Amino acid sequence: FVQDFQLAFIPKFLKRSGRQSAIFWHSPWPKFVPDHFLAPIIEIAEALLAAKAIAFTTKEYADNFNSFVDKHLPYIDSSRSFGRIADVLVAPLGVDLEHWQAQSKKISGNQILGELANSRYVLSIDKADCTMGVMPRLKAIDLFFSANPELKEQITFVQICGRSNPGIKANDSYWTECQSEIAKLTEKYATSD
């Protein structure tokens, strides 16, 4: 079982060695790929298709992948039936709903959020990964308050964001960029309360 884009070529290598695999593709598959990116994306799609099954988090991403294969890999059997090289599945990420419903009955929102529970706020929980759009979201906060300065003390933005794969240069750089943007926003818009 293979997970995520860093290991996209593993199904191809496993198939060459006579072994089967399944891959869970966490990242969105785009609806449109610009021509200058086609060659590497085709190579990735071919590698993924070596798996017995490819799972995407949403039907949209699975449909995008299937459309991409139909359009750019015409030599691959594009039927959605038994003859397909890989089964394309939708497997949404989720949470243990019963567990969290039980937890919500044990703790009131006021215990967790403190004063925020009785105010207007926007809560965002993510990992600092360039595919999650943290930087564009932070820039949107700046645009929001620039366009609506009268709301500065009426809405609170709360960003809970963990590091993604520390030790990988690109991720570390993105984390540093996010932290810098957060510091600028806090300095520019934070109030005494």
C-alpha positions in Angstrom: 0.0 0.0 0.0 1.6 3.3 -1.2 0.5 6.7 0.0 0.9 10.2 -1.5 2.7 11.9 -4.3 6.3 11.5 -3.1 5.9 7.8 -3.9 4.1 8.1 -7.3 6.5 5.9 -9.2 6.6 3.0 -6.7 3.6 1.1 -8.3 5.5 1.0 -11.6 8.6 -0.4 -10.0 6.7 -2.9 -7.9 4.8 -4.1 -11.0 8.1 -4.6 -12.9 9.2 -6.8 -10.0 6.0 -8.8 -10.2 4.4 -7.3 -7.1 1.0 -5.6 -6.9 0.2 -2.4 -5.1 -2.5 0.1 -4.3 -1.9 3.8 -4.0 -3.8 6.5 -2.1 -3.4 9.8 -3.8 -4.0 12.5 -1.2 -3.4 15.5 -3.5 -6.0 17.0 -5.9 -5.8 15.8 -9.5 -6.3 18.8 -11.7 -9.2 19.2 -14.1 -6.8 20.9 -16.6 -3.1 20.5 -17.1 -1.2 23.2 -19.1 0.7 21.9 -22.0 4.1 22.7 -20.5 3.3 20.3 -17.6 1.9 17.5 -19.7 5.0 15.3 -20.1 5.7 14.8 -16.4 2.1 14.5 -15.5 1.6 11.8 -18.1 4.7 10.0 -16.7 3.1 10.2 -13.2 -0.3 8.9 -14.5 1.4 6.0 -16.2 3.2 5.1 -13.0 0.0 5.3 -11.0 -1.8 3.1 -13.5 0.6 0.3 -12.7 -1.1 -0.1 -9.4 -4.0 -2.5 -8.9 -6.1 0.4 -7.4 -5.7 4.1 -7.2 -7.8 5.9 -4.5 -8.6 9.6 -4.6 -10.2 11.6 -1.8 -13.1 12.9 -3.9 -15.2 11.9 -6.9 -14.1 15.1 -8.6 -10.4 14.1 -8.4 -11.1 10.6 -9.6 -13.1 11.9 -12.5 -10.4 14.4 -13.3 -7.8 11.6 -13.3 -10.0 9.4 -15.6 -10.6 12.2 -18.0 -6.8 12.9 -18.1 -6.1 9.3 -18.9 -8.8 9.2 -21.6 -7.4 12.3 -23.2 -3.6 12.0 -22.8 -3.0 8.2 -22.6 -5.2 6.8 -25.4 -3.2 3.6 -25.5 -4.4 2.7 -22.0 -7.7 0.8 -21.9 -10.1 3.6 -20.8 -13.1 1.4 -20.0 -14.3 1.8 -16.4 -14.8 -2.0 -16.2 -12.8 -5.1 -15.6 -10.3 -4.4 -18.3 -8.9 -1.3 -16.8 -5.3 -1.5 -15.8 -6.0 0.0 -12.4 -9.3 0.5 -10.6 -9.9 4.1 -9.8 -11.7 4.5 -6.4 -13.0 7.3 -4.3 -12.0 6.9 -0.6 -12.8 10.1 1.3 -10.7 10.9 4.3 -12.8 10.9 7.5 -13.0 10.9 11.2 -14.4 8.5 13.7 -17.8 10.3 14.0 -19.1 8.4 17.0 -15.9 9.1 19.0 -16.0 12.8 18.3 -19.7 13.1 19.0 -19.2 11.4 22.4 -16.3 13.8 23.1 -18.4 16.8 22.2 -20.9 15.8 24.9 -18.1 15.7 27.5 -16.6 19.1 26.9 -18.5 22.3 26.2 -17.4 24.6 23.4 -16.6 27.3 26.0 -14.0 25.1 27.6 -12.1 24.7 24.4 -12.5 28.1 22.8 -12.7 30.3 25.8 -13.8 33.8 24.9 -13.9 32.9 21.2 -17.0 30.8 21.8 -19.1 33.9 22.2 -17.6 35.9 19.3 -17.4 35.8 15.6 -14.4 33.9 14.4 -13.1 31.9 11.4 -11.2 28.7 12.3 -8.8 27.0 9.9 -7.0 23.8 10.7 -4.4 22.5 8.2 -0.8 21.4 7.8 1.7 23.8 6.2 1.9 22.1 2.9 1.8 24.1 -0.4 -1.1 21.9 -1.6 -3.3 23.0 1.3 -3.3 26.7 0.3 -2.2 28.1 3.6 -0.3 31.1 2.1 -3.2 32.2 -0.1 -5.5 31.9 2.9 -3.2 34.1 5.0 -3.0 36.6 2.2 -6.8 36.6 1.9 -7.0 37.5 5.6 -4.9 40.6 4.9 -7.1 41.5 1.9 -10.2 41.0 4.0 -9.1 43.4 6.7 -7.7 45.9 4.2 -11.1 46.0 2.5 -13.1 45.9 5.8 -11.1 47.7 8.4 -14.3 48.3 10.5 -14.4 44.5 11.2 -10.9 44.4 12.8 -12.2 43.8 16.3 -15.4 42.1 15.3 -14.0 38.9 13.6 -11.1 36.8 14.8 -9.1 34.5 12.5 -7.6 31.4 14.1 -5.2 29.4 12.1 -4.0 26.1 13.6 -1.3 24.8 11.3 1.2 22.0 11.8 4.5 21.4 10.0 4.4 19.0 7.0 7.3 16.6 6.7 10.0 18.5 8.5 13.5 18.1 7.1 12.4 18.3 3.5 13.8 21.6 2.2 10.7 22.7 0.2 8.4 22.0 3.2 10.8 23.7 5.6 10.9 26.8 3.4 7.1 26.8 3.1 6.8 26.6 6.9 9.1 29.5 7.3 7.2 31.5 4.8 3.9 30.8 6.6 5.4 31.8 9.9 6.7 35.0 8.5 3.3 35.9 7.0 1.5 35.0 10.3 3.9 37.3 12.2 3.2 40.2 9.7 -0.6 39.7 10.0 -0.5 39.5 13.8 1.6 42.7 14.0 -0.7 44.5 11.5 -4.1 43.4 12.9 -3.8 42.1 16.4 -5.6 44.0 19.2 -5.0 44.1 22.9 -7.9 41.6 23.4 
